[in-house]
Amino acid sequence: MNVVKGAAMRFEQLPGRASADPLAGIASESSMRIVRLVGGIARRAHLHPLSEEVVVVAAGNGVVWIEGERTPVAPGDVVRIPPGARHATLPAPGTEMTLHCFFPHPDLAHNIEETDIALHSDETDSALHGKEEA
């Protein structure tokens, strides 16, 4: 058994997000990330070619974007993202979100690809309020 204390986690700045690897240095057949997002910052979609991702929204509200479809999410929501699907989570403007992301693959560094698809918080605001895309 391993216990990783929250205070011991080191967050790395990635495109549009800060991410911590609580299982770094622990032999495991899976991986996870704790991700912090700030609304109002443009993000790029990414994908995981080797495994699905399961995301638990721990705090904050926003929209999950998967292959062009936007779905509002809130604390307690769970999202399953299929392998290879381009995706991103966008906090509502002026807010922050925390996500717990799980992968049934031991090496996330070799299971992530950033894309050129840019997403913005104004798209999040429209989806949260049920407005149609322009």
C-alpha positions as CSV (number, residue, x, y, z in Angstrom):
1,M,0.0,0.0,0.0
2,N,1.1,3.5,-0.8
3,V,-0.2,6.8,0.7
4,V,0.7,10.0,-1.0
5,K,0.1,13.2,1.0
6,G,-1.4,16.1,-0.8
7,A,1.2,18.5,0.6
8,A,3.9,16.4,-1.0
9,M,2.5,16.8,-4.6
10,R,4.5,19.0,-7.0
11,F,2.4,20.7,-9.7
12,E,4.0,21.1,-13.2
13,Q,2.8,23.8,-15.5
14,L,1.5,22.4,-18.8
15,P,-0.4,24.1,-21.6
16,G,-3.4,25.7,-19.9
17,R,-3.2,23.6,-16.8
18,A,-1.2,22.6,-13.7
19,S,-0.8,18.9,-13.2
20,A,0.6,16.8,-10.3
21,D,1.5,13.1,-10.6
22,P,0.7,11.5,-7.2
23,L,2.0,8.1,-8.3
24,A,5.4,9.4,-9.5
25,G,8.1,6.9,-8.5
26,I,5.6,4.2,-7.4
27,A,5.5,1.0,-9.5
28,S,1.9,0.7,-10.8
29,E,-0.1,-0.6,-13.7
30,S,-2.1,2.6,-13.9
31,S,-1.5,6.3,-13.6
32,M,-3.3,9.4,-12.4
33,R,-3.1,13.2,-12.4
34,I,-4.5,15.9,-10.2
35,V,-5.2,18.8,-12.5
36,R,-6.0,22.4,-11.7
37,L,-7.6,24.6,-14.3
38,V,-8.3,28.4,-14.3
39,G,-11.2,29.7,-16.4
40,G,-10.6,32.4,-19.0
41,I,-7.3,30.8,-20.2
42,A,-7.4,29.4,-23.7
43,R,-6.5,25.6,-23.7
44,R,-5.6,23.2,-26.4
45,A,-7.2,19.8,-26.6
46,H,-5.1,16.7,-26.1
47,L,-5.6,12.9,-26.4
48,H,-4.4,9.7,-24.9
49,P,-3.7,7.1,-27.7
50,L,-3.0,4.1,-25.5
51,S,-5.9,4.2,-23.0
52,E,-9.1,5.6,-21.9
53,E,-9.2,8.4,-19.3
54,V,-11.7,8.6,-16.4
55,V,-12.1,12.0,-14.9
56,V,-13.8,12.9,-11.6
57,V,-14.7,16.6,-11.2
58,A,-13.5,17.3,-7.6
59,A,-14.2,21.1,-7.6
60,G,-15.6,23.8,-9.9
61,N,-18.0,23.9,-12.8
62,G,-17.2,24.0,-16.5
63,V,-17.5,22.1,-19.7
64,V,-15.9,18.9,-21.0
65,W,-15.2,19.1,-24.7
66,I,-14.8,15.7,-26.5
67,E,-14.4,15.6,-30.2
68,G,-16.4,18.8,-30.7
69,E,-19.2,18.0,-28.2
70,R,-19.6,20.2,-25.1
71,T,-21.2,18.9,-21.9
72,P,-21.5,20.9,-18.7
73,V,-19.8,19.2,-15.6
74,A,-19.9,19.9,-11.9
75,P,-18.4,18.5,-8.7
76,G,-19.0,14.7,-8.4
77,D,-19.5,14.2,-12.2
78,V,-17.5,11.4,-13.8
79,V,-16.5,11.5,-17.4
80,R,-15.1,8.5,-19.4
81,I,-13.0,9.5,-22.4
82,P,-12.3,6.8,-25.0
83,P,-8.8,6.1,-26.2
84,G,-7.6,8.5,-28.9
85,A,-10.5,11.0,-28.4
86,R,-9.4,14.6,-28.5
87,H,-10.6,16.4,-25.4
88,A,-10.3,19.2,-22.9
89,T,-12.0,20.5,-19.8
90,L,-12.8,24.3,-19.6
91,P,-13.7,25.9,-16.3
92,A,-16.5,28.5,-16.4
93,P,-15.0,32.0,-16.9
94,G,-13.6,33.5,-13.7
95,T,-13.6,30.2,-11.8
96,E,-11.2,27.3,-11.1
97,M,-11.6,23.5,-11.4
98,T,-9.8,20.5,-9.9
99,L,-10.0,17.2,-11.7
100,H,-8.8,13.7,-10.6
101,C,-7.8,11.9,-13.8
102,F,-7.2,8.1,-14.0
103,F,-5.6,6.1,-16.7
104,P,-5.3,2.3,-17.0
105,H,-1.8,2.8,-18.4
106,P,1.4,3.0,-16.3
107,D,3.2,5.7,-18.3
108,L,1.2,8.9,-19.0
109,A,4.3,10.6,-20.4
110,H,4.1,8.2,-23.4
111,N,0.3,8.3,-23.5
112,I,-0.5,12.0,-24.2
113,E,-0.4,14.0,-27.3
114,E,-1.2,17.8,-27.4
115,T,-3.2,19.0,-30.4
116,D,-3.5,22.3,-32.2
117,I,-7.2,22.6,-31.4
118,A,-7.6,25.8,-29.3
119,L,-10.6,26.2,-27.0
120,H,-11.8,29.3,-25.2
121,S,-13.8,30.1,-22.1
122,D,-16.4,32.0,-24.1
123,E,-17.4,28.6,-25.6
124,T,-17.7,27.3,-22.1
125,D,-20.1,30.1,-21.1
126,S,-22.3,29.4,-24.1
127,A,-22.5,25.6,-23.4
128,L,-23.2,26.2,-19.7
129,H,-26.1,28.5,-20.5
130,G,-27.5,26.3,-23.3
131,K,-26.7,28.7,-26.2
132,E,-26.1,27.5,-29.7
133,E,-22.6,27.7,-31.1
134,A,-22.0,30.5,-33.7
